[in-house]
Amino acid sequence: MVRPYVCIEETYISEALCDSGVNVNLMSLKKASELGNLKMNPYNKTIGYTNGQLEMAIDILYEFPINIGGCNFILDIVIADTRDRYDFPLILRRGLFSQPGLILDY
């Protein structure tokens, strides 16, 4: 796992994870609420965790601009109430690693 700095709408998130085992970009409901007026869309999908627990996602941010380590990306980010599952406000999925020319060196 890599911990890059992430900037969303001029707000820095210092505790983001890049995890090669994750299939979606996942943001905690708490962090999404802190960011303010985000244009979220309903998302009726189940999220499964490695410990076997399942929960419903709440919303999704489609084509959301995000800056990771000084590089700009457009990502879909699923919003879930994850406060009981992990301590990180944002987990970035393995597909991020397949971006052409991307080098993560932290």
NUGU-152974 format. One record per residue: residue in three letters; y negated, z, x of N, C-alpha, C in turn. Coordinates in steps of 0.05 Angstrom, whole numbers, padded with zeros to 5 digits, always signed. Each point is the difference from the previous one (the first is absolute). Example, Ala and Ser with C-alpha at 12.3 -4.5 7.8 and 13.67 -1.06 7.14 Angstrom:
<recs>
ALA+00114+00156+00264-00024+00000-00018-00024+00000+00018/SER-00021-00014-00007-00024+00001+00016-00022+00014-00015/
</recs>
This chain:
<recs>
MET+00024+00000+00017-00024+00000-00017-00025+00000+00018/VAL-00020-00014-00010-00026-00002+00015-00021+00012-00018/ARG-00019+00013+00012-00023+00012-00014-00026-00015+00007/PRO-00006-00022-00014-00025-00014+00006-00023+00013-00015/TYR-00025-00006+00008-00022+00009-00017-00003-00022-00021/VAL-00007+00009-00024-00003-00018-00023-00027+00005-00013/CYS-00014-00021-00007-00025+00002-00014+00001-00014-00026/ILE-00006+00014-00022+00000-00011-00027-00028+00006-00012/GLU-00014-00021-00006-00027+00002-00012-00017+00021+00015/GLU-00001-00003+00027-00016+00017+00017+00009+00029+00002/THR+00024+00006-00010+00013+00026+00002+00023-00002+00020/TYR+00000+00016+00021+00021+00000+00019+00023+00018-00008/ILE+00024-00010+00004+00024+00016-00006+00014+00003+00027/SER+00000+00024+00011+00011+00005+00026+00030+00005+00000/GLU+00012+00005-00024+00028+00007-00001+00016-00020-00016/ALA-00001-00026+00008+00016-00021-00012+00024-00005+00017/LEU+00022-00009-00012+00024-00006+00014+00007-00030-00003/CYS+00010-00012+00021+00013-00026-00003+00030+00006+00003/ASP+00016-00006-00020+00028+00008+00000+00017-00025-00005/SER+00017-00007+00018+00016-00024-00002+00022+00002-00021/GLY+00004+00023-00012+00020+00003-00021-00012-00001-00028/VAL-00026-00004-00003-00013+00001-00026-00004-00028-00011/ASN+00005-00004-00026-00002-00027-00012-00027-00005-00014/VAL-00016+00020-00004-00026-00004-00013-00021+00016+00016/ASN-00025-00008-00003-00022+00016+00010-00005+00021-00021/LEU+00000+00025+00008-00001+00022-00019-00024+00019+00006/MET-00016+00004-00020-00023+00019+00003+00003+00022-00020/SER-00006+00024+00009+00002+00023-00018-00022-00001-00022/LEU+00006+00010-00023-00019+00001-00022-00024+00016+00008/LYS+00004+00021+00015-00022+00017+00009-00020-00016+00017/LYS+00010-00016+00020-00017-00016+00017-00014-00022-00016/ALA+00014-00012-00019-00013-00021-00017-00022+00012-00016/SER+00003+00025-00010-00021+00013-00015-00023+00007+00017/GLU+00005+00008+00025-00022+00006+00019-00016-00025+00007/LEU+00012-00023+00000-00014-00025+00007-00019-00009-00022/GLY+00004+00011-00024-00019-00006-00021+00008-00022-00019/ASN-00018-00017-00006+00002-00020-00021+00016-00025+00009/LEU+00026+00003+00003+00017-00022+00008+00010-00016-00025/LYS+00003-00026+00002+00009-00016-00022+00031+00000+00001/MET+00012+00019-00014+00029+00003+00000+00012-00013-00025/ASN+00024-00010+00003+00014-00013-00022+00026+00016-00006/PRO+00008+00001-00025+00025+00014-00006+00024-00012+00015/TYR+00018+00017+00008+00024-00009+00016+00024+00016-00009/ASN+00017-00012-00017+00022+00014-00011+00026-00005+00016/LYS+00000+00010+00024+00023-00003+00018+00009+00028+00009/THR+00025+00003+00008+00010+00025+00011-00001-00001+00030/ILE-00007+00022+00012+00000+00002+00029+00023+00018+00008/GLY+00016-00009+00019+00023+00015+00010-00006+00010+00028/TYR+00005+00025+00005-00004+00013+00026+00027+00001+00015/THR-00002+00003+00026+00025+00001+00016+00017+00024-00007/ASN-00011+00021-00011+00016+00023-00008+00014-00004-00027/GLY-00003-00024-00012+00013-00006-00025-00016+00006-00025/GLN-00023+00012+00003-00017+00006-00024-00015-00025-00009/LEU-00004-00002-00026-00014-00022-00012-00024+00010-00015/GLU-00021-00016-00001-00023+00007-00017-00014-00026-00008/MET-00015+00001-00021-00015-00023-00010-00026-00003+00016/ALA-00006-00025+00008-00026-00006+00011-00020+00002-00022/ILE-00025+00005+00007-00021+00003-00020-00016-00026-00003/ASP-00011-00010+00022-00016-00024-00001+00005-00017+00025/ILE-00014-00023+00002+00001-00016+00024-00028-00012+00005/LEU-00007-00002+00025-00024-00014+00008+00009-00027+00010/TYR-00006-00022-00014+00008-00027+00008-00021-00011+00020/GLU+00009-00013+00020-00017-00014+00020-00023+00017+00008/PHE+00006+00023+00010-00020+00020+00008-00007-00002+00029/PRO-00026-00002+00006-00008-00003+00029+00002+00027+00014/ILE+00011-00001+00024+00004+00024+00016-00003-00007+00029/ASN-00011+00018+00016-00003-00005+00029+00019+00019+00014/ILE+00017-00011+00017+00020+00015+00014-00004-00005+00030/GLY-00007+00020+00015-00004-00003+00029-00020-00021+00007/GLY-00020-00004-00017-00021-00020+00006+00006-00028-00011/CYS+00023-00004-00012+00008-00026-00012-00001+00002-00030/ASN-00010-00021-00013-00001+00000-00029+00025-00012-00012/PHE+00010+00012-00022+00023-00009-00014-00006+00001-00030/ILE+00015-00016-00015-00001+00001-00029+00028+00009-00009/LEU+00003+00023-00012+00026+00011-00007+00002+00008-00029/ASP+00024+00000-00011+00005+00013-00026+00009+00028+00007/ILE-00012+00020-00013+00005+00028+00005+00008+00014-00026/VAL+00024+00011+00000+00011+00015-00023-00011+00028+00001/ILE-00009+00010-00023-00010+00028-00002+00021+00017-00014/ALA+00007+00023+00012+00019+00018-00011-00009+00029+00005/ASP+00009+00018-00017-00006+00028+00004+00020+00012+00020/THR-00006-00002+00025+00019+00006+00022-00004+00028+00012/ARG-00016+00016-00011-00008+00025+00013+00024+00019+00006/ASP+00022-00003-00016+00024+00016+00005+00019-00013+00019/ARG-00004-00025+00008+00019-00015+00016-00007-00002+00029/TYR-00025-00004+00007-00009-00002+00028-00029+00007+00002/ASP-00009+00005+00025-00027+00009+00005-00020-00022+00006/PHE+00009-00025+00001-00018-00021+00009-00012-00015-00024/PRO-00026-00006+00001-00013-00013-00022+00006-00030-00003/LEU+00011-00013+00022+00005-00028+00000+00024-00006+00018/ILE+00019-00016-00011+00022-00009+00016+00000-00031-00003/LEU+00000-00013+00023-00001-00030+00001+00028-00011+00004/ARG+00007-00020-00014+00027-00011-00001+00007-00017+00024/ARG+00026-00006+00002+00010-00015+00023-00010-00028+00000/GLY-00007-00012-00022-00011-00027-00001-00025-00003+00017/LEU-00015+00021+00003-00024+00000+00017+00007-00009+00028/PHE+00024+00008+00010+00007-00007+00027+00006-00029+00004/SER+00004-00015-00021+00006-00029+00003-00025-00018-00002/GLN-00023+00012+00001-00025-00016-00001-00002-00016+00026/PRO-00006-00026-00001-00003-00016+00024-00020+00011+00019/GLY+00007+00003+00025-00018+00009+00021-00006+00030+00000/LEU+00013+00016-00017-00005+00029-00001+00013+00014+00023/ILE-00015+00016+00014+00011+00017+00021-00010+00028-00005/LEU+00018+00019-00005-00007+00028-00004+00005+00014+00026/ASP-00020+00012+00012+00002+00014+00025-00015+00025-00001/TYR+00012+00022-00010-00014+00025-00003+00015+00022+00015/
</recs>
